[in-house]
Amino acid sequence: MAAIIWLTHIFFRGTDLMKTTLNLNDHILRRAKRRARRDGTTLTRFVEDALRTRLMEDCRKPAFKLVLETVRGHAPPNVDVSDREALYDVIDHA
């Protein structure tokens, strides 16, 4: 048997509250009530949080993954960085 919850849309002092009718499975509703009681919150708050969590799944972006490629090369030449001419020679021959 399904439980019915009635909700109504009310706009009160800048707060938008909506009430509608939901047909919920009795077992799920009992579990939700127990969980809300255990968490010290109301059934309304519990359902809102559950819906918010589920809706946020659509907004989550995949985690950024930086992929670095390693390539083989050769060691840079030993250059005295205080010798400008030596640096220019290395740059010119690159």
C-alpha positions in Angstrom: 0.0 0.0 0.0 1.2 3.5 -0.7 1.2 6.4 1.7 0.0 9.7 0.4 1.6 13.0 1.4 -0.2 16.2 0.6 1.7 19.3 -0.2 0.5 22.8 -1.2 2.3 25.8 -2.9 2.5 28.8 -0.5 4.5 32.0 -1.0 5.0 33.6 2.4 7.1 36.7 3.0 9.7 35.9 0.4 9.8 32.2 1.2 8.6 29.9 -1.5 7.1 26.8 -0.1 5.5 24.2 -2.3 3.2 21.4 -1.3 2.1 18.6 -3.6 0.8 15.1 -3.3 3.2 12.2 -3.4 2.3 8.5 -3.4 5.1 6.8 -1.5 5.7 3.1 -0.8 4.9 2.4 2.8 8.1 0.6 3.5 10.2 3.5 2.1 8.2 6.1 4.0 8.7 4.2 7.3 12.4 4.0 6.7 12.6 7.7 5.8 10.7 8.6 9.0 13.0 6.4 11.1 16.1 7.9 9.5 14.8 11.4 10.0 14.1 10.7 13.7 17.5 9.1 14.1 19.2 12.1 12.5 17.2 14.5 14.6 15.4 16.2 11.7 12.0 16.4 10.2 10.7 14.2 7.5 10.4 17.2 5.3 14.0 18.2 5.8 15.1 14.6 5.2 13.2 14.4 1.9 14.5 17.8 0.8 18.1 16.8 1.5 17.6 13.5 -0.3 16.2 15.2 -3.3 18.9 17.9 -3.3 21.6 15.2 -3.1 20.1 13.3 -6.0 19.6 16.4 -8.1 23.2 17.6 -7.5 24.4 14.4 -9.2 23.5 16.0 -12.5 25.6 19.1 -11.7 28.8 17.2 -10.8 31.6 17.5 -13.3 34.0 14.7 -13.7 37.2 15.2 -11.7 40.0 16.9 -13.6 42.8 14.5 -14.5 46.1 15.8 -15.5 48.0 13.4 -17.8 51.6 14.1 -18.2 53.6 12.3 -20.9 57.2 11.3 -20.3 59.5 11.5 -23.3 63.1 10.4 -23.6 65.6 13.1 -24.4 69.1 14.1 -23.8 70.7 16.0 -21.0 71.0 19.8 -21.6 74.6 21.0 -22.1 76.6 22.2 -19.2 76.6 25.9 -19.6 77.8 28.6 -17.2 74.7 30.7 -16.8 76.7 33.7 -15.9 78.5 33.6 -19.3 76.0 35.3 -21.7 78.0 34.3 -24.8 78.0 30.6 -23.8 74.2 30.8 -23.3 73.7 32.4 -26.7 75.9 29.7 -28.3 73.7 27.0 -26.9 70.5 28.8 -28.0 71.8 29.4 -31.5 72.7 25.8 -32.0 69.4 24.4 -30.7 
